[in-house]
Every structure is written in C-alpha cells, then in structure tokens.
C-alpha cells in the first residue's frame, strides 16, 4: 500500500464542495426536480384568490351546498385572520401570485393504464407503481390539485376499508364525511387552515371498520408540477374501534425559481382501542412553502403516532398534534428536521392530555447545516382532571457548522399534581473528537459526518418501514453532500 | 562538515524515496504546538515492521501528543520536522489517508458514536479500506464470518454487533473494540496510546493480548505508556524515554526495569544536565 499522488483537481476544498453541490442538485433535478409540460390540462384557475375562485372550485366539483357554504365561510376567516408572525417569516408569500386550482386530469383512475401518459411517466420515474406492487396495501397519487390514481387492495375493500381521494369520499360517502370533516381542525383554527378549508382539493379519505387491521401501509404521494402552484390537500382518516392503519405520505416538486405553496389539513380520529400511525417523508424542492395543520384525536385506549420527517421545502411550519381524549390513550410524535442552506424548518409537536392515565412521548431531532435554521416548537399540556398522566419530551439539535442555527421553544403546562413528565433538550455540535476517531479508521471527513448524522437520527429512522428508512437515509446523505434543489 | 553542506544533505534526504536503511515509520525533528503552546521540541523516532517499541515518560512530557500527531489530529500543528511512513511524507496527510496507508492508533479513550451499530461501523471501515485498495465492497456473508471470528478472538460478545459503537461500554469493552479493529484492519504500524495511569488492569491486559496476537513481521508497534504495567505482558525490543517534548534516553527492554526502580527523576536530571 502506498499513498497515491495528490489529485490536484480536488485540492481546493471549496471547489470540491461546489462540484458536490452541483452534482447533488443535478441529482435532485433528475430524480424529483424535473417538470412536465402542462399539455392536456383540464383546467387551470388564474392566479390569485377571490370569492369567485372559491365558488368555481366548488362548482367544478359539483359539491353539495353544505360544502360550498363551508368553503365560503372559511374564505371569510382566511381574509380576517392575520398572517402568523410568531414563527418563520411568512410575509414573503404573495397570496395573489398563486394558482389555487389546477386540474391535470379529468378523473381519478383505478388503473395506472388509465392515467394520462405524461403523468404516469412522472410517477413511474418516482417509483410509485413499483412500490405499490412491492409493499403497499393501497396507493393514492395526487398531481397538482387532484388525485389521478387511487387503488386499494381488493381484500381490504371487501372488509369495508375505504381508501379514496377526498373528492370521491365526499361524493360516495357524504354522510360519513360530513359527520367528521373539520371536527378535529375547524375552519377558523388558523389562517392557513382557513385557506385550506376554502380551496381544498384532493387528499385522502380513509375509513377502517371495527376490528380490521390493515397490515401493510397505505401510501399517498403528492406531486406539484406547475410553477406558482398552491396545493391544498385535505385528508381525513377514521380508524374505528380496535382497528389499525398505517398511512404514509411522500412529497416532491420540480425546482423552480419562484415559490409554490403547500398547505394541507390532516385530521385523524382514532376510536377506542384503535391505532393510527401517520408517516411523512417531506422532500419538497426548496421553493415550496410548506404550512400544514395536522391534528389527531385519540379516544379510550387508542394510540396515535406521527412520524414526521422534514427534509425539503424553503420554509416548513408544522406541529402535528394529538388530543388524548379517552382514558388510557397513548400518543407519540417522532420528528426529524434537516435544514440546509436557505431552509427554515420550524417543526415540532403538540400533545394534550385530556383524560386520566394517558401517556405520550415527543422525540424530536433536528440537524442544521450550511446556515440552515431549525426550530423545535412544542407543547405538552396535561389538563385538569387528566390524572396519572405520563409523558416524556426529548428534543436534540445537531449543528454541523457555526453558521447554522437551532432554536427550541418547548412549552409545558401541567395542572394535575400527580403528572409524571420528563423533559430533556440538548444542542450539540458535531464533535471534533468523533470525526477524528472515524477518520483515523479510514473514513473521509464527509463519510464520517454522514455516519454521525445517521447515528443521530437512528432512533427515529428505526421506527420507519425499511423502504422508507433506506430512502430517508439516502435523502439525508444527499443533504449532507450539499443543498438539494 | 560545514553548515551549508549539511542543509543540502537534508534536502536531498527529504526528496529521496524509500531506501534500504530507512525505517517504515520515521519521525524527524518533530515540533508540534497546540493552540500556540509548544509540546514537542525536535523529536526523532524510527519504528520498522516486526519491531515492538515502548515510549515512556513522565506526565506532561508529550507522549499523547506524539500519538495523536502520528495519526493527524487536526488540533495539533506541526511547526517543524516531518513524519514519513513507508517513504511517503505524511506530515500534512488527513487522518483517513494515514489510516488507509496502514497507520493505526488505538485510542486511550475511544469515543462513542450513538446510533451507529458496531456491525454497521465495522463494515463501513472495512469497505473504506477495501475501496482504497481498489477492491469491491465486502459481501455481507463474508463480512459476517470475518466479524464473528474477529469478535471471538478479541473476546467481544457477538451481541455487541447490534449495540451502538462504544456507547455505554465499560473501559475494558472499549479496549476490546479497539483490539478488534486492529485485528480487522491489520495495519502495518500500530500506535497504542496508553498514557493514562487510571486504566484498570483488565483493560491493559486486553491491549497487551491484542498486541501479542497481531504483532509479527508484518506489523510495527509503538506502545506509549506512563507505567511499565503493560510491559509486563508485552516485551519491547526498544525502549525510548521522553521528557519535555524530546526523546532523552533509549535502550532495550532492561530500561523498563530501571525506570520502574528509579522513577523518572534521574532522567529529568540527566536531561537537565545535557541541555
């Protein structure tokens, strides 16, 4: 063995870094960042929002009157509410420069063959049909405002499992939808939830009957193609008594120089003894504002778990919440945020104990690199009467360089004296001694950093199904090599 | 010899590639500072494959600094002199380049890498070395066999493969992990940093057994230690005594006993008289 002569082309570390970033950008562009022509689009609303646009969305979908009323009421709330000023900078969003409704295809297909060729090609490139064949119980694929493909395995359908896009859900299961829609997140909850309630389109409606356990995950895949697009999907999942379901969503978008807005509302209802796990791998390109309201209700003995991984977007504000409403309910939030150059990940979670003997945990990990900023914002509340509650909150931040930033805002409010609540927070810099140790065994600095970061997020990653763990590790590696998008 | 000529000769030596009479690891006139403070002040040392060297000295003489400098710790600045390994100047090389060239340091206090399992870690470092030799990644099956054998040999329980590296390990367990890696990477030059006097006797014995297991014509060993205890188990061919950033006395294994009997004070006095 001998040391090879130094390769002078990579001697300048700055140049090497620029090369790496260029390669990675090329990689995101190739894998996710491509855009397709808008040929054959059925409808594209002009930019901007007014009452006429809201009405036309409702007309287009031929909705019942109560939904149209709901939209208009929500629109008024949206106008009245100020833009939140307590978190990331949202004043950069120009609400008049966004297309609020874009229909790429006339209908949601149940066969990939029926999906328009261009769109099918997109999802082929993203590997969705293949994933469906391999390890999923059902797939929904949303392209722009609407779901273009939806399928659930026949055996589950026979057991009464409903997994359709929300528009279809409203048409075919109107009473079920009407009884639950906006009961967890009302239209006046916050400005962005009001916006979603006014212009929502797409998303999933899931109902799992009593006692039915859906072993394989249901997956929804969200894709924005159009520039200056607003995507406002609406998801409602109801797990009836003693049932189980795991729902996974993934998101990507092309790389554009102008901004898009993604503002979803997700409501989960876990009936007594039910179990819902909701996993997100968010990989929007870095021109997307991702402002999402997610909330769950857990009744007696029910369990709700949010696994929330935020890697992409320009700005994310998202704090999945769990209301433990029934005795013995359990809630868990696992959160990973990775903020690279130009990104602000303002994420966290909220858990409210509202019944006796409820238990919960929040486990948040954030990584900041190249001047990126991550914020943990959390709430743990044990309300009056929620006796013998137990909870643990751990939030760890890892800073990869001195330019990056991490802030933690944990709020804890406890009423009953017998609550057992633990809270730990740490901020660490990537350790020089750890790097030296790994390098002294032959890993170069980048490999060594990746290994430390992968180890840091491992407690969350190991909760993911294998396919997603692999994907997440890969995305983290791409982030480590440079900025994506 | 006139001074200009000497300077010339040194330049020629520097440029010359490996020669017959050059040791595998040559440390020449090494000056090292940490945060502006001079620690090593012109240290010379040669170690070749097949030899076991012991470097001893009182606390604060710069022993640990030497070990870390050989491995390229980024906080240590070489202000003068050079480290040559197998005829290649390694003075400015990164720690990973040194490792892939065949240098190894067993850490006094191995650090923990939470979240990274022993198995994943070992496979990664093996593959990194294979890659530098132009070999493909090791097959999972081959790795499993290799790792099992090495773990058994180093007396690391097999269930450790799913534990996080050094995370919550005892002092002795960490040392066994270091010896396990020595066995897997098979370096040509191993530096063992055992400067701390607080190590328990089991940990020392583990290191000694590891050295005895792998030492041979294909590996040179430099044991850096304060006390002679580890040298009860490993017999050095050469002993060097360090004081104030330099080597001030050299000899054979019998020097160990002398140091044990007389302590370091006489060395300090001798060094003081010489200066």
Interface residues (C-beta under 8 A of the other chain):
Chain A: X1 X2 X3 X431 X432 X433 X434 X436 X437 X438 X439 X440 X441 X442 X443 X444 X445 X447 X448 X451 X452 X454 X455 X456 X457 X458 X459
Chain B: X71 X72 X73 X74 X75 X86 X87 X88 X90 X93 X94 X95 X96 X97 X98 X99 X100 X101 X102 X104 X105 X107 X110 X111 X113 X114 X115 X116 X121 X124 X125 X128 X129 X132 X133 X164 X181 X185 X188
